[in-house]
């Protein structure tokens, strides 16, 4: 069974993914982080991030916080966050890179 994480994010108004799907940005565990990034509260969405080898996004599970997921970004630009590369960071035991799909959740 694949892993899932509930997080918060916002839709990009100006861009889509390479497949034409909605592009999500400012993806965080806490909605307050989006507010600090300048996202209006009415634009904050709850997202379910699902581990998926075919997904268009990547996330990072840090070794010291295995329950956490962070640094979520499109696959094609994810690696720029690692000065020596994703593989080197994983081999150094710093964490795990996870391919992801994103599903918007409806807040009740």
N, CA, C and O atoms as a GROMACS GRO file, in nm:
protein
  432
    1UNK      N    1   0.085  -0.119   0.000
    1UNK     CA    2   0.000   0.000   0.000
    1UNK      C    3   0.089   0.125   0.000
    1UNK      O    4   0.189   0.131   0.072
    2UNK      N    5   0.053   0.222  -0.080
    2UNK     CA    6   0.134   0.343  -0.089
    2UNK      C    7   0.104   0.436   0.028
    2UNK      O    8  -0.003   0.432   0.089
    3UNK      N    9   0.201   0.519   0.058
    3UNK     CA   10   0.187   0.614   0.169
    3UNK      C   11   0.114   0.739   0.121
    3UNK      O   12   0.120   0.776   0.004
    4UNK      N   13   0.045   0.805   0.215
    4UNK     CA   14  -0.023   0.930   0.185
    4UNK      C   15   0.005   1.031   0.296
    4UNK      O   16   0.033   0.994   0.410
    5UNK      N   17  -0.005   1.159   0.259
    5UNK     CA   18   0.014   1.268   0.354
    5UNK      C   19  -0.092   1.373   0.327
    5UNK      O   20  -0.119   1.404   0.211
    6UNK      N   21  -0.153   1.428   0.431
    6UNK     CA   22  -0.245   1.541   0.416
    6UNK      C   23  -0.165   1.669   0.438
    6UNK      O   24  -0.098   1.686   0.540
    7UNK      N   25  -0.172   1.758   0.341
    7UNK     CA   26  -0.096   1.882   0.346
    7UNK      C   27  -0.182   1.995   0.292
    7UNK      O   28  -0.300   1.975   0.262
    8UNK      N   29  -0.125   2.112   0.282
    8UNK     CA   30  -0.196   2.230   0.232
    8UNK      C   31  -0.115   2.295   0.122
    8UNK      O   32   0.008   2.290   0.122
    9UNK      N   33  -0.185   2.357   0.028
    9UNK     CA   34  -0.118   2.423  -0.083
    9UNK      C   35  -0.212   2.518  -0.153
    9UNK      O   36  -0.324   2.542  -0.108
   10UNK      N   37  -0.166   2.572  -0.265
   10UNK     CA   38  -0.247   2.664  -0.345
   10UNK      C   39  -0.225   2.632  -0.492
   10UNK      O   40  -0.120   2.581  -0.531
   11UNK      N   41  -0.326   2.662  -0.572
   11UNK     CA   42  -0.313   2.644  -0.717
   11UNK      C   43  -0.235   2.760  -0.776
   11UNK      O   44  -0.250   2.874  -0.734
   12UNK      N   45  -0.151   2.729  -0.872
   12UNK     CA   46  -0.083   2.835  -0.946
   12UNK      C   47  -0.184   2.896  -1.042
   12UNK      O   48  -0.254   2.825  -1.114
   13UNK      N   49  -0.192   3.027  -1.042
   13UNK     CA   50  -0.285   3.096  -1.131
   13UNK      C   51  -0.232   3.104  -1.274
   13UNK      O   52  -0.310   3.119  -1.368
   14UNK      N   53  -0.101   3.093  -1.290
   14UNK     CA   54  -0.040   3.121  -1.420
   14UNK      C   55   0.016   2.999  -1.492
   14UNK      O   56   0.053   3.010  -1.609
   15UNK      N   57   0.022   2.886  -1.426
   15UNK     CA   58   0.092   2.773  -1.489
   15UNK      C   59   0.018   2.642  -1.468
   15UNK      O   60  -0.067   2.629  -1.380
   16UNK      N   61   0.053   2.546  -1.552
   16UNK     CA   62   0.005   2.408  -1.538
   16UNK      C   63   0.125   2.316  -1.547
   16UNK      O   64   0.235   2.360  -1.580
   17UNK      N   65   0.104   2.188  -1.520
   17UNK     CA   66   0.212   2.091  -1.535
   17UNK      C   67   0.231   2.061  -1.684
   17UNK      O   68   0.154   2.109  -1.767
   18UNK      N   69   0.333   1.983  -1.716
   18UNK     CA   70   0.358   1.948  -1.856
   18UNK      C   71   0.240   1.875  -1.918
   18UNK      O   72   0.220   1.881  -2.040
   19UNK      N   73   0.162   1.805  -1.836
   19UNK     CA   74   0.044   1.732  -1.885
   19UNK      C   75  -0.081   1.819  -1.888
   19UNK      O   76  -0.189   1.770  -1.922
   20UNK      N   77  -0.068   1.947  -1.854
   20UNK     CA   78  -0.182   2.037  -1.855
   20UNK      C   79  -0.266   2.032  -1.729
   20UNK      O   80  -0.372   2.094  -1.722
   21UNK      N   81  -0.219   1.959  -1.628
   21UNK     CA   82  -0.293   1.950  -1.502
   21UNK      C   83  -0.266   2.074  -1.415
   21UNK      O   84  -0.176   2.153  -1.443
   22UNK      N   85  -0.345   2.088  -1.311
   22UNK     CA   86  -0.328   2.198  -1.217
   22UNK      C   87  -0.189   2.190  -1.155
   22UNK      O   88  -0.144   2.082  -1.117
   23UNK      N   89  -0.123   2.302  -1.144
   23UNK     CA   90   0.007   2.310  -1.078
   23UNK      C   91  -0.016   2.363  -0.937
   23UNK      O   92  -0.073   2.471  -0.919
   24UNK      N   93   0.028   2.287  -0.838
   24UNK     CA   94   0.016   2.330  -0.698
   24UNK      C   95   0.148   2.388  -0.652
   24UNK      O   96   0.255   2.344  -0.694
   25UNK      N   97   0.140   2.488  -0.566
   25UNK     CA   98   0.260   2.554  -0.514
   25UNK      C   99   0.245   2.576  -0.364
   25UNK      O  100   0.137   2.557  -0.308
   26UNK      N  101   0.352   2.617  -0.300
   26UNK     CA  102   0.353   2.645  -0.156
   26UNK      C  103   0.293   2.528  -0.078
   26UNK      O  104   0.200   2.548   0.000
   27UNK      N  105   0.344   2.408  -0.097
   27UNK     CA  106   0.288   2.289  -0.032
   27UNK      C  107   0.358   2.270   0.103
   27UNK      O  108   0.479   2.248   0.110
   28UNK      N  109   0.278   2.278   0.209
   28UNK     CA  110   0.328   2.271   0.346
   28UNK      C  111   0.237   2.184   0.432
   28UNK      O  112   0.124   2.154   0.395
   29UNK      N  113   0.289   2.143   0.549
   29UNK     CA  114   0.211   2.065   0.644
   29UNK      C  115   0.110   2.151   0.719
   29UNK      O  116   0.009   2.100   0.767
   30UNK      N  117   0.137   2.280   0.729
   30UNK     CA  118   0.055   2.369   0.810
   30UNK      C  119   0.005   2.486   0.724
   30UNK      O  120   0.084   2.549   0.654
   31UNK      N  121  -0.126   2.514   0.728
   31UNK     CA  122  -0.178   2.624   0.645
   31UNK      C  123  -0.122   2.761   0.682
   31UNK      O  124  -0.123   2.852   0.600
   32UNK      N  125  -0.073   2.777   0.805
   32UNK     CA  126  -0.013   2.906   0.845
   32UNK      C  127   0.110   2.938   0.761
   32UNK      O  128   0.140   3.055   0.735
   33UNK      N  129   0.182   2.834   0.718
   33UNK     CA  130   0.301   2.856   0.635
   33UNK      C  131   0.260   2.917   0.501
   33UNK      O  132   0.334   2.999   0.445
   34UNK      N  133   0.144   2.879   0.448
   34UNK     CA  134   0.097   2.939   0.323
   34UNK      C  135   0.062   3.085   0.344
   34UNK      O  136   0.093   3.169   0.259
   35UNK      N  137  -0.002   3.114   0.456
   35UNK     CA  138  -0.036   3.254   0.486
   35UNK      C  139   0.091   3.338   0.496
   35UNK      O  140   0.093   3.452   0.450
   36UNK      N  141   0.197   3.282   0.555
   36UNK     CA  142   0.323   3.356   0.564
   36UNK      C  143   0.389   3.370   0.427
   36UNK      O  144   0.474   3.458   0.408
   37UNK      N  145   0.351   3.285   0.332
   37UNK     CA  146   0.403   3.295   0.195
   37UNK      C  147   0.320   3.391   0.111
   37UNK      O  148   0.348   3.410  -0.008
   38UNK      N  149   0.218   3.453   0.171
   38UNK     CA  150   0.136   3.550   0.102
   38UNK      C  151   0.013   3.492   0.033
   38UNK      O  152  -0.052   3.562  -0.044
   39UNK      N  153  -0.021   3.366   0.061
   39UNK     CA  154  -0.140   3.305   0.000
   39UNK      C  155  -0.262   3.348   0.081
   39UNK      O  156  -0.267   3.325   0.202
   40UNK      N  157  -0.363   3.410   0.016
   40UNK     CA  158  -0.485   3.448   0.087
   40UNK      C  159  -0.556   3.324   0.143
   40UNK      O  160  -0.554   3.217   0.081
   41UNK      N  161  -0.618   3.338   0.258
   41UNK     CA  162  -0.680   3.222   0.325
   41UNK      C  163  -0.786   3.154   0.239
   41UNK      O  164  -0.806   3.033   0.251
   42UNK      N  165  -0.855   3.229   0.152
   42UNK     CA  166  -0.958   3.166   0.068
   42UNK      C  167  -0.899   3.087  -0.048
   42UNK      O  168  -0.973   3.020  -0.121
   43UNK      N  169  -0.769   3.093  -0.067
   43UNK     CA  170  -0.701   3.020  -0.175
   43UNK      C  171  -0.627   2.895  -0.123
   43UNK      O  172  -0.572   2.819  -0.202
   44UNK      N  173  -0.626   2.875   0.010
   44UNK     CA  174  -0.557   2.760   0.069
   44UNK      C  175  -0.642   2.635   0.053
   44UNK      O  176  -0.760   2.634   0.089
   45UNK      N  177  -0.581   2.531   0.001
   45UNK     CA  178  -0.650   2.404  -0.024
   45UNK      C  179  -0.588   2.293   0.058
   45UNK      O  180  -0.467   2.292   0.083
   46UNK      N  181  -0.672   2.197   0.100
   46UNK     CA  182  -0.618   2.076   0.162
   46UNK      C  183  -0.588   1.978   0.050
   46UNK      O  184  -0.671   1.956  -0.039
   47UNK      N  185  -0.469   1.918   0.054
   47UNK     CA  186  -0.425   1.828  -0.052
   47UNK      C  187  -0.386   1.693   0.008
   47UNK      O  188  -0.330   1.687   0.118
   48UNK      N  189  -0.416   1.588  -0.064
   48UNK     CA  190  -0.366   1.456  -0.026
   48UNK      C  191  -0.254   1.422  -0.123
   48UNK      O  192  -0.276   1.413  -0.244
   49UNK      N  193  -0.136   1.402  -0.070
   49UNK     CA  194  -0.020   1.364  -0.150
   49UNK      C  195  -0.006   1.213  -0.140
   49UNK      O  196   0.004   1.158  -0.030
   50UNK      N  197  -0.006   1.147  -0.254
   50UNK     CA  198  -0.003   1.002  -0.259
   50UNK      C  199   0.126   0.956  -0.324
   50UNK      O  200   0.164   1.005  -0.430
   51UNK      N  201   0.194   0.861  -0.261
   51UNK     CA  202   0.313   0.803  -0.321
   51UNK      C  203   0.273   0.734  -0.451
   51UNK      O  204   0.186   0.648  -0.452
   52UNK      N  205   0.339   0.774  -0.561
   52UNK     CA  206   0.300   0.724  -0.692
   52UNK      C  207   0.419   0.738  -0.787
   52UNK      O  208   0.458   0.850  -0.818
   53UNK      N  209   0.477   0.627  -0.833
   53UNK     CA  210   0.592   0.635  -0.923
   53UNK      C  211   0.564   0.713  -1.052
   53UNK      O  212   0.657   0.764  -1.114
   54UNK      N  213   0.438   0.723  -1.091
   54UNK     CA  214   0.400   0.796  -1.213
   54UNK      C  215   0.362   0.941  -1.185
   54UNK      O  216   0.328   1.014  -1.278
   55UNK      N  217   0.366   0.982  -1.059
   55UNK     CA  218   0.326   1.118  -1.023
   55UNK      C  219   0.419   1.224  -1.079
   55UNK      O  220   0.533   1.195  -1.115
   56UNK      N  221   0.369   1.347  -1.088
   56UNK     CA  222   0.446   1.458  -1.145
   56UNK      C  223   0.525   1.536  -1.041
   56UNK      O  224   0.599   1.628  -1.076
   57UNK      N  225   0.511   1.500  -0.915
   57UNK     CA  226   0.578   1.571  -0.807
   57UNK      C  227   0.675   1.479  -0.734
   57UNK      O  228   0.668   1.357  -0.746
   58UNK      N  229   0.766   1.539  -0.658
   58UNK     CA  230   0.856   1.466  -0.569
   58UNK      C  231   0.852   1.534  -0.433
   58UNK      O  232   0.830   1.655  -0.423
   59UNK      N  233   0.873   1.456  -0.330
   59UNK     CA  234   0.882   1.509  -0.194
   59UNK      C  235   1.001   1.446  -0.124
   59UNK      O  236   1.060   1.350  -0.173
   60UNK      N  237   1.036   1.499  -0.011
   60UNK     CA  238   1.152   1.453   0.065
   60UNK      C  239   1.108   1.416   0.206
   60UNK      O  240   1.044   1.496   0.275
   61UNK      N  241   1.145   1.296   0.249
   61UNK     CA  242   1.121   1.252   0.386
   61UNK      C  243   1.256   1.259   0.458
   61UNK      O  244   1.344   1.177   0.431
   62UNK      N  245   1.273   1.355   0.550
   62UNK     CA  246   1.402   1.367   0.618
   62UNK      C  247   1.424   1.250   0.714
   62UNK      O  248   1.331   1.200   0.777
   63UNK      N  249   1.548   1.208   0.724
   63UNK     CA  250   1.584   1.095   0.810
   63UNK      C  251   1.545   1.120   0.956
   63UNK      O  252   1.502   1.027   1.025
   64UNK      N  253   1.560   1.243   1.002
   64UNK     CA  254   1.532   1.273   1.142
   64UNK      C  255   1.383   1.298   1.171
   64UNK      O  256   1.344   1.314   1.287
   65UNK      N  257   1.299   1.301   1.066
   65UNK     CA  258   1.154   1.318   1.084
   65UNK      C  259   1.081   1.229   0.985
   65UNK      O  260   1.020   1.280   0.891
   66UNK      N  261   1.087   1.095   1.002
   66UNK     CA  262   1.032   1.003   0.902
   66UNK      C  263   0.881   1.013   0.882
   66UNK      O  264   0.828   0.962   0.784
   67UNK      N  265   0.810   1.079   0.974
   67UNK     CA  266   0.666   1.096   0.959
   67UNK      C  267   0.633   1.219   0.874
   67UNK      O  268   0.517   1.241   0.838
   68UNK      N  269   0.734   1.297   0.843
   68UNK     CA  270   0.716   1.426   0.776
   68UNK      C  271   0.747   1.416   0.627
   68UNK      O  272   0.825   1.331   0.584
   69UNK      N  273   0.686   1.502   0.550
   69UNK     CA  274   0.715   1.515   0.408
   69UNK      C  275   0.737   1.662   0.380
   69UNK      O  276   0.657   1.746   0.421
   70UNK      N  277   0.846   1.695   0.312
   70UNK     CA  278   0.869   1.836   0.280
   70UNK      C  279   0.939   1.852   0.147
   70UNK      O  280   0.965   1.753   0.077
   71UNK      N  281   0.969   1.974   0.112
   71UNK     CA  282   1.035   2.010  -0.014
   71UNK      C  283   0.960   1.952  -0.134
   71UNK      O  284   1.023   1.902  -0.228
   72UNK      N  285   0.829   1.958  -0.133
   72UNK     CA  286   0.748   1.906  -0.244
   72UNK      C  287   0.761   2.000  -0.363
   72UNK      O  288   0.742   2.121  -0.351
   73UNK      N  289   0.794   1.943  -0.477
   73UNK     CA  290   0.815   2.021  -0.598
   73UNK      C  291   0.790   1.933  -0.721
   73UNK      O  292   0.786   1.811  -0.710
   74UNK      N  293   0.773   1.994  -0.836
   74UNK     CA  294   0.762   1.918  -0.960
   74UNK      C  295   0.887   1.832  -0.978
   74UNK      O  296   0.997   1.874  -0.943
   75UNK      N  297   0.870   1.713  -1.034
   75UNK     CA  298   0.983   1.622  -1.055
   75UNK      C  299   1.096   1.688  -1.132
   75UNK      O  300   1.213   1.672  -1.098
   76UNK      N  301   1.060   1.762  -1.235
   76UNK     CA  302   1.165   1.815  -1.324
   76UNK      C  303   1.254   1.920  -1.258
   76UNK      O  304   1.363   1.946  -1.309
   77UNK      N  305   1.212   1.980  -1.147
   77UNK     CA  306   1.297   2.078  -1.080
   77UNK      C  307   1.331   2.039  -0.936
   77UNK      O  308   1.399   2.115  -0.867
   78UNK      N  309   1.286   1.925  -0.891
   78UNK     CA  310   1.309   1.880  -0.753
   78UNK      C  311   1.458   1.877  -0.717
   78UNK      O  312   1.496   1.920  -0.608
   79UNK      N  313   1.541   1.828  -0.807
   79UNK     CA  314   1.683   1.806  -0.778
   79UNK      C  315   1.761   1.935  -0.750
   79UNK      O  316   1.868   1.929  -0.689
   80UNK      N  317   1.711   2.051  -0.793
   80UNK     CA  318   1.786   2.175  -0.770
   80UNK      C  319   1.796   2.208  -0.621
   80UNK      O  320   1.876   2.294  -0.583
   81UNK      N  321   1.717   2.143  -0.538
   81UNK     CA  322   1.721   2.168  -0.394
   81UNK      C  323   1.837   2.096  -0.326
   81UNK      O  324   1.859   2.114  -0.206
   82UNK      N  325   1.911   2.015  -0.400
   82UNK     CA  326   2.020   1.934  -0.344
   82UNK      C  327   2.150   1.967  -0.416
   82UNK      O  328   2.169   1.927  -0.531
   83UNK      N  329   2.241   2.040  -0.351
   83UNK     CA  330   2.363   2.085  -0.418
   83UNK      C  331   2.450   1.971  -0.472
   83UNK      O  332   2.520   1.989  -0.572
   84UNK      N  333   2.446   1.853  -0.408
   84UNK     CA  334   2.527   1.740  -0.455
   84UNK      C  335   2.441   1.631  -0.518
   84UNK      O  336   2.490   1.522  -0.548
   85UNK      N  337   2.312   1.661  -0.539
   85UNK     CA  338   2.221   1.567  -0.603
   85UNK      C  339   2.138   1.488  -0.503
   85UNK      O  340   2.178   1.468  -0.388
   86UNK      N  341   2.023   1.444  -0.548
   86UNK     CA  342   1.930   1.366  -0.465
   86UNK      C  343   1.994   1.234  -0.425
   86UNK      O  344   1.986   1.194  -0.308
   87UNK      N  345   2.056   1.167  -0.520
   87UNK     CA  346   2.117   1.036  -0.491
   87UNK      C  347   2.223   1.047  -0.382
   87UNK      O  348   2.229   0.963  -0.292
   88UNK      N  349   2.306   1.150  -0.388
   88UNK     CA  350   2.410   1.169  -0.287
   88UNK      C  351   2.349   1.194  -0.149
   88UNK      O  352   2.399   1.142  -0.049
   89UNK      N  353   2.241   1.271  -0.143
   89UNK     CA  354   2.174   1.298  -0.016
   89UNK      C  355   2.115   1.170   0.043
   89UNK      O  356   2.124   1.146   0.164
   90UNK      N  357   2.056   1.087  -0.043
   90UNK     CA  358   2.000   0.961   0.004
   90UNK      C  359   2.111   0.866   0.050
   90UNK      O  360   2.099   0.802   0.154
   91UNK      N  361   2.220   0.857  -0.027
   91UNK     CA  362   2.332   0.771   0.011
   91UNK      C  363   2.399   0.817   0.140
   91UNK      O  364   2.457   0.736   0.212
   92UNK      N  365   2.392   0.946   0.170
   92UNK     CA  366   2.448   0.999   0.294
   92UNK      C  367   2.355   0.978   0.413
   92UNK      O  368   2.387   1.016   0.525
   93UNK      N  369   2.238   0.917   0.387
   93UNK     CA  370   2.144   0.888   0.495
   93UNK      C  371   2.065   1.007   0.541
   93UNK      O  372   2.015   1.008   0.654
   94UNK      N  373   2.053   1.109   0.457
   94UNK     CA  374   1.982   1.231   0.496
   94UNK      C  375   1.830   1.219   0.482
   94UNK      O  376   1.757   1.297   0.543
   95UNK      N  377   1.783   1.124   0.402
   95UNK     CA  378   1.640   1.109   0.384
   95UNK      C  379   1.608   1.028   0.260
   95UNK      O  380   1.693   0.959   0.204
   96UNK      N  381   1.482   1.038   0.219
   96UNK     CA  382   1.430   0.960   0.107
   96UNK      C  383   1.349   1.049   0.013
   96UNK      O  384   1.265   1.126   0.058
   97UNK      N  385   1.375   1.038  -0.115
   97UNK     CA  386   1.294   1.108  -0.217
   97UNK      C  387   1.176   1.018  -0.253
   97UNK      O  388   1.193   0.898  -0.273
   98UNK      N  389   1.057   1.078  -0.262
   98UNK     CA  390   0.935   1.002  -0.288
   98UNK      C  391   0.859   1.065  -0.405
   98UNK      O  392   0.830   1.184  -0.402
   99UNK      N  393   0.827   0.986  -0.510
   99UNK     CA  394   0.744   1.038  -0.619
   99UNK      C  395   0.598   1.049  -0.572
   99UNK      O  396   0.550   0.964  -0.497
  100UNK      N  397   0.530   1.155  -0.616
  100UNK     CA  398   0.397   1.186  -0.562
  100UNK      C  399   0.297   1.227  -0.670
  100UNK      O  400   0.332   1.283  -0.774
  101UNK      N  401   0.172   1.197  -0.638
  101UNK     CA  402   0.056   1.256  -0.708
  101UNK      C  403  -0.019   1.340  -0.605
  101UNK      O  404  -0.010   1.314  -0.485
  102UNK      N  405  -0.093   1.440  -0.652
  102UNK     CA  406  -0.166   1.526  -0.561
  102UNK      C  407  -0.314   1.523  -0.597
  102UNK      O  408  -0.353   1.536  -0.713
  103UNK      N  409  -0.396   1.506  -0.492
  103UNK     CA  410  -0.541   1.507  -0.506
  103UNK      C  411  -0.597   1.614  -0.412
  103UNK      O  412  -0.564   1.618  -0.294
  104UNK      N  413  -0.681   1.702  -0.467
  104UNK     CA  414  -0.744   1.805  -0.386
  104UNK      C  415  -0.850   1.742  -0.299
  104UNK      O  416  -0.929   1.660  -0.346
  105UNK      N  417  -0.853   1.780  -0.172
  105UNK     CA  418  -0.954   1.731  -0.078
  105UNK      C  419  -1.057   1.841  -0.055
  105UNK      O  420  -1.024   1.960  -0.062
  106UNK      N  421  -1.179   1.803  -0.029
  106UNK     CA  422  -1.284   1.900   0.000
  106UNK      C  423  -1.292   1.918   0.151
  106UNK      O  424  -1.313   1.823   0.226
  107UNK      N  425  -1.274   2.043   0.195
  107UNK     CA  426  -1.286   2.073   0.337
  107UNK      C  427  -1.432   2.081   0.376
  107UNK      O  428  -1.511   2.148   0.310
  108UNK      N  429  -1.467   2.015   0.483
  108UNK     CA  430  -1.607   2.015   0.530
  108UNK      C  431  -1.636   2.138   0.611
  108UNK      O  432  -1.748   2.156   0.658
   0.00000   0.00000   0.00000
